C-alpha cells in the first residue's frame, strides 16, 4: 500500500464497504423496531445514564440519539459529562467489587474502551441486530466479538485561522514553529492526536512506533518553546471563538463548531499526516437485567441511519452505517474519509499498540510541556 501512513501490527486497512458482522436472526420486533422481541419486554428504567463529552459533542448525541430514543421508549436520558479518564477507574472499581456501575453506557475513545474490554468489564454486544448493517469500521480490531461498538471515525486535523497564514494553508506541522505563533497554539493536554505526526515531523518513521519515539519527543520539545495552550474539546472551540489561538491540533469537529459560530477557520491534513481514530459505545458489567436490555436498545438505536445522520451531522464525522451522508460543507473534505483512498495520508495505529503505550506517551508529553 504505497504511500499509506499506516502501522500494520494486528490491524489492516478497513474499507468502507458493508461489513459482514452478523447478529443472529430477528424473529420479531421490539417497541423500538430494533431488537428481537422477547416474550415480555423487561421493565423500563426511569432513565439511562450515558457518559458523554460536553459542548457540541453532547448536543449532537442528544439531538441524534438520546431524544429520539426517549421519544420511542419513554426512557429519559441523563448525560454524565465526567471525563472518560475519570470515569474509567470508577467503573472498574464497581465491577471488581460487584456493585452496580455509575453509568449505563460509556461513550468512549476506542483505545480507552479497549483497555476496559481487555480488563473484562464490558458486556458483549454481539447480539445487536443492527450490527449486520454496519461497515467493518464498527468492529473493534484485535478483540473477540463486540465488547465495544465503534460508532464513527475522526481526524485530528491542523485547524488554523486563515488570517494568521496569509501565504496559504500550512503544509507542514513544522510551520507552527514560527516564532509569531508563540502562545497562539493549542494541543490536547495529554498530546493525543499529535504524537504520531510529531514522530514524522521529527524525522522518525511510523514503523518505529513504539520502539523509538525519540523523534516525536524531540519535535514536541521544540513545540513546547512555543508555549501552547493545553486543554480539552470544549476549550478549542472557545479559544478559536475568542481569537486566543491561531492554530491547533484538534478533532475537526471542534474547528467546524467554531466555523459554524462565525469564526473564519479552516483545517488541513499536513504532509506528515494526521491521526485517524474511532470512538465507540460500551456497557459495563453489573447492571440489572432490565437496565442492560434497554442500554443495548440505546446502542442498537445509535446504529440506525436515522440516528447516525443527525448525530454525525452535528459532529461532522463519518459514521459506520451505509447511507449516512456527509454534511454539505464536508463533501470531499480530507477530514471526512469515505473511500479507501481517502486514508492515504491518515495515520492509523493499532488499538493494541495504543493500549500498551498510551499512558506512557501521555505522561511523556505532559512531562515535556510542564518541564
Secondary structure as UniProt FT lines:
FT   TURN            2..3
FT   TURN            9..10
FT   TURN            31..32
FT   STRAND          47..51
FT   TURN            54..55
FT   HELIX           56..61
FT   HELIX           62..66
FT   HELIX           67..73
FT   STRAND          76..80
FT   HELIX           84..96
FT   TURN            97..98
FT   STRAND          105..109
FT   HELIX           110..119
FT   TURN            126..127
FT   HELIX           129..133
FT   STRAND          134..135
FT   HELIX           136..138
FT   TURN            141..142
FT   STRAND          149..160
FT   HELIX           162..164
FT   TURN            166..167
FT   HELIX           173..177
FT   HELIX           179..181
FT   TURN            182..183
FT   STRAND          185..188
FT   TURN            189..190
FT   TURN            192..194
FT   HELIX           195..201
FT   TURN            202..203
FT   HELIX           206..208
FT   TURN            209..211
FT   HELIX           214..224
FT   TURN            225..226
FT   STRAND          229..231
FT   HELIX           233..241
FT   TURN            242..243
FT   STRAND          247..251
FT   HELIX           252..260
FT   TURN            261..262
FT   STRAND          266..268
FT   TURN            271..272
FT   STRAND          274..282
FT   TURN            285..286
FT   HELIX           289..302
FT   HELIX           305..315
FT   TURN            322..323
FT   HELIX           328..330
FT   TURN            331..332
FT   TURN            334..335
FT   HELIX           340..343
FT   TURN            344..345
FT   STRAND          346..348
FT   HELIX           351..370
//
